Amino acid sequence: MILKGKVYGTAYTFNSVRDVLAKASEDKSGDRLAGISAVTAAERVAAKLVLSELTLEDIYNNPVIPYEKDEVTRVIYDGINTTVYRKYKNMTVGALRETILDHETTGNDLANISRGLTSEIIAAVTKLMSTLDLIVAAQKMRYQAHCNTTIGLPGTLAFRCQPNHPTDNPQGILASIKEGLSYGSGDAVIGVNPVEDNIESYTRVIEVVSEFIDRWQIPTQNCVLAHVTTQIAALEKGAPVHLVFQSLAGTQKANEAFGFTVKTLDDAYELALRQGAASGPNVMYFETGQGSEVSLECHEGVDQQTLESRCYGLARRYKPFMINNVSGFIGPETLYTGKELTRATMEDLVMAKLHALPMGVAQCYTNHMKADQNDQEVANTLSALAGANFFMGIPGGDDVMLSYQDTSFHDNATLREILNLRPCPEFESWLEKMGIMENGRLTKRAGDLSIFND
């Protein structure tokens, strides 16, 4: 295994596979903050050259965090199909990139190959891809999942209706739900981030959402994004839960800082299958974000893209219905510019798909980043072209509870129209019945909340 490279007559030596992975990453503020990124563009190119010539076995034999030290590593390695891995282990990372991008390689081919790839291998190959490469790769892979409805079907783009409220006021939540539905948003899930994280508040909000869904016979899923332990307690008391949610990180140390372990997720998954209100079989919803481990000082010297990939290695253990990143939500200490946001979004979409996950994305940003609505709209369009399963949908693109910017109901409707994409079929039929949509386009009733008047 050679960890040396030369660019323009200058030799660069890297300490380990972990060091190569970090320095081969595109420039991001989180890696700079952690002191592990390439110092110059030339060093970055040298790292990419070295990485391209490493074999998959080189990376497999050198996990960025040792198996015996970290349970995320153990989940990733224990889930690998060793027969598939052995078939490809002598391939270089550069050759894997060429295989993925080859026009004769199909999505089914990639689904099979992915069973033998560790999360570090998947991170490695995406580091060698340009943005256009990432779009080409992502378009090939489409993964469906079913909770109460089916997400990820060809020709569809779904949305999470996110009706957050700064005081968890039921009427405020319902008003946002109605607005989102009136613009065709909510087929992925109606998912509320609660202000208070306790079983009483959780149960109150989930019952409000559930009763509204039942009353209007909406083909969708509910979710209240409280801590997983709160959701477990509510499930045990009979709350009408469709999807169980948790934010994930790529190290055991960071997940413990989030307040859970793999066993916690195992228990939640088994309970949701046994006592949840959804038809399933996919009953988990995860959110991730490049740089969360840096913010928690739990990155273990690993770059944020590789750690993000490890989140997906953990997520695939639970066959989720939904998974998406919220990298821009974390702030400028992880992604500072719109360019960094767009790059991370596209990397994450491909890495999740190479884990065979039904991936959506949340191209969000905070007002103290050097990013704006134009950057977000570029990332939205590229993600939609690349075949993201779903986006977020919030009133006016401004979350009044979490204080960040995300995709609006209007943005989502626009993307569907210009790219000729449709809602999930069951949800589109419901929209037509309500007079909100006709022939895949919103009617003049879009935005009219009186639709839901008794």
Helices and strands as residue ranges (DSSP letters): E 4-7, E 10-13, H 17-23, H 29-34, H 41-53, H 56-60, H 71-78, H 82-88, H 93-101, H 107-114, H 119-126, H 131-140, E 145-146, E 150-151, E 158-161, H 170-182, E 189-192, H 199-215, E 222-224, H 228-236, E 244-247, H 252-258, H 262-275, E 284-288, H 292-295, H 304-315, G 316-318, E 322-325, H 327-330, H 338-353, E 359-361, H 373-385, E 390-393, G 395-397, E 398-399, E 404-405, H 409-418, H 425-433, E 437-438, E 441-442, G 449-452
